[in-house]
Every structure is written in C-alpha cells, then in structure tokens.
Amino acid sequence: MDEGADNGFNHSQTKMSMTTKTPLSAIAKAFEELSGFLGSQTKDQKLRLDNFCEACSLVSVLFSCLGLAFKFAEMEYVAKVHDLVEASKTYATLENVLDRDVANDTVKKPGSHSRNLRRVRQGLDLIRALFEEFLSTDDYYLKDAASTAYSRVCAPYHTWAVRTAVSAGMYTLPTREELLQKLNETDHTAEKKMRRYIEASRPVIAYIDKLY
C-alpha cells in the first residue's frame, strides 16, 4: 500500500472514530428526548417510567469512569435505577409511583420507589453539576471540579463518614485527559455533549421536583 493510500485509510479511520456513538452522545440524546417530550406534553401525557429508566441507565457509565471517589454514587445510583426498572413493570409513569407511595404513606420510607426516584434524581443532578464544573476550568486534575459538584449536590444529605470517604477518594480521580480517553472524546466534542446534557437534564430534574 502506498503512502497516499495509507494516509487516506487513516483519515477514514479518524473520521469514523469521530462519528462513532459515544457514551456522552447517547446520554445527551436520551435526555434531549425526555426534555423534548416534557416541553411538548399535553395535560393528559405523563412521563413514562420505562423511558425515564432507559435514559438514566446510560448515565451509569459516567460514574464508573470516575473511579473510587464516586464508587459510592455508582453503587447507589445503579441499585436505585434497577429498582425503578423493576417498578416500571407495574407502574406506567413516574406519577403512578408517587401516587401509590402517597396512598401508602411510604414516600420517605427507605427502599420505597419514591425515595429511590429522589436518589436517582440526585445522581442526575450530580452529573449535571460535575459537567458544569468541568467546563468552567481547564485544570488538569478533576479534584476541585468534582469536590465542588459533590459539595453542592450530595454532601448536605450524607453522613460525616460518607463525606470523609468521598473526600479521600477525590485523590484517585482520573485526570481530565484520562476521563476524556475513557469517554472516547476530545475537549471539543465533550464540551458540546456535556452542554447538551446540562440543558436537557434541567427540565427533567425540575419535573421530578414538582412531583414531590
């Protein structure tokens, strides 16, 4: 193969790589669809629980990419989403879940679907805050961005022991470059997709808040 043909092949590979669907693109698209539905819904249309769970399941990969510091969040988030996936076999919409727990006075009961929905909502908000901090700085290390996001969203609800463990884990976070490599993104492509998620997740989070 001559050098020209080789260069052409490499260019095609690069182009193909840039158009490949990545975790961030899938997440951004899924939440844009949820946000679009909420923006166009009529009075009788409610957000389906299975569609919500499908979008939320995609977010799990982000927690796993952050390593030990967010292992607690990953384990809790994955477990709560799994619970809601099981609930979606019985309840059609998010409102159905809340209505049932309100009737049974179990909205705040540990392990209830409504409480688990609140935990998932917190996970979505944590990722949103992390993306905002990630985009606001060019720091090589993610400790400050992750610590700020955690302090804003989760710390007020966690015990001292959990906060201490998270703080210690912040030193094990991947670098900015390492995170981008895990997500198969560049700074440029990641910024666009993170901004898409930030904008699309806001109405979804607000929608859940209104249910309570």
N, C-alpha and C positions, 0 to 999 in steps of 0.2 A: 504493500500500500504506500503510495507516495505521500509526501508531507502535506500537500494540499488537501488530499482526501482525508488524511488523518485529522487535520485541523477542522475540516467540515464535520467529521464524525464527533469530535469533541464539542464543537459548537452545538450540535444537535443534542448531545447528552446534557449539556448545560441548560439549554432551552427546555428540555423535557423535565429536568430536575426542578426548574423554577416554576413550572406549571403543574407539578405533581401536587395532589391534595395533601396538605399537611394537617397536623392536629389543630393548629390555630385557625386555619381556614375553615375546617369542619365546624369548630366551635362557633366562630363568628357567624357563619351561615345559619347554623341551627338557631342561634339566639336572635338573629335578624328575622327569621321566620316566625318565632314566637312573638317578637316585638311587633312585627307587621300584622299578625293576627289580632293582637290586643289593640292596635291602632285602628283596626277596621271592624272590630266586633260589634254586633248589634246587641240589644238588651238581652236577647234570649241565648246568645252564644257565650259559652264558658270555655275556659282553657282546659283542654283535655289533659288528664294526669299522665297518660302514657306518652303523649307528645312531649310534655314537660320533662318526664324522666329520661326520655331518649336524648334530649339536648343536654341534660345535667350529667348523664353518664359519660359524655365526651370530655367533660371538664376534669375527670379523674386523672387523666394523663398529666395534667399540669402539676398536680400535687406530687405525683411520683417523680417528676423531673426535678423537683426542688429538694429532694433528698431527706435526710434525717430531721432537719429543722421543722418540716411540715408533715412528718410522718403521722403525727397525732391527727392532723387535719385530714390527711388522706384516708386513714383508717375509719375515722368517724364519718367523713363525707361518703365514702363508698358504702358503708353499712347503712346509712340513712337513705341513700338513693336506692339501694337494694330493697329496703323496707317499702319504699314508695312504689317501686316496680311491682312488688307483690300486691300492694294495696290497689294498684291500677287494674288488677284482675277482678276487683269487686266494686271499686268506685270509678266512675267515668271522669269526673272533674275534680279539680282542687277544692271547689266549693262543697262537693259531696263529702269530702274528707272532713272539712271543718264542721259542716252541719252535723255529721254523725258524732264527732267528739264533743261538740257543744251540747247536743242532746244527752250525751252520757257523762257530761262534766269531766271529760278527760283531756281537754285541750292542753293543759300544762302537765299532764301526767307523764313521767319518764317512760319512753318507749311508745307513746301514742303516735299515730301517724301525723297528727297536727304538730306535735313537738318536733318530730323528725323533719317535717317540712320546714320549720323555722331554722333548724340546723343546716339544712341544705341551702336555704336562702342565705345564711351567714357565710357558707362556703363560696357561693357565687359572688357575694359582696367582697369577700377577702381577695379573690382573684381580680375583681374589678379594681380594688384599691392598690393591689400589687402592680397591676399594669400601669395605673396612673403614676405610681412612684417610679417604676421602671422607665417610663417615658420622660419623666421630669429631670432625669440626671443621666450623665454618661459614665458614671462610676463603674470601674472595672469589677468591683465586688458588689454583691447584692445585699449585704448585711443591712445597711442603712435603709434601703428601699423596703426590704421585707420586714424589718423591725417596725418601721413606721406604719406599714399596712396592717400588721398584726395588732399593734397598739390601738389603732383606730377602730378596728372591726371586732376583734376577738378578745383581746386582753380583759376588757371590763367584765366579761362573762366567765372567765376562767379563774381557777384557784391559784394561790401563790405557787403551789408545787408545779402546776402545768406551765405557768408563766416562766418559772425558773428554768424548766426543762427546755422550753422553746428558745429562751434567751441563749442557753448554752449551745443549742443546735444551730443557731444562726451562723456560727463559725464554720459549719460544714456545708453551707450553701454552695452551689456551683457558681463559677464566675459568670459574668454577663455572656462572654463568648461561649462558655460551655453550655449554658442554657439554650442559647440560640442554635448551637450544633445539635443538641438533643431534640429540639423542635423542628430541625431542618429549615431554619430561617436565617435571613440576614437582618441586620439592624433595620434596613429599609422595609423589607417585606413584613417583619414582625410589627413594626410601628403601625402600619396600615391596618393589620388584622387585630391588633390589640385595641386600637381606637374603635374599630367596628364593634368589638365585644363590649367595650366600655359603654358605648352609646346604646347598643341593643339590650344590654343587661339591665339598665336603669329602669325602664318601664316594667320589666318582668319582676324585678325586686319590689318596685312600688306596688305592683298588682298584688303580690303576696302580702305585703304590709297592710294593704286595705282589707284583706280577708280577716285580719285579726282586729 
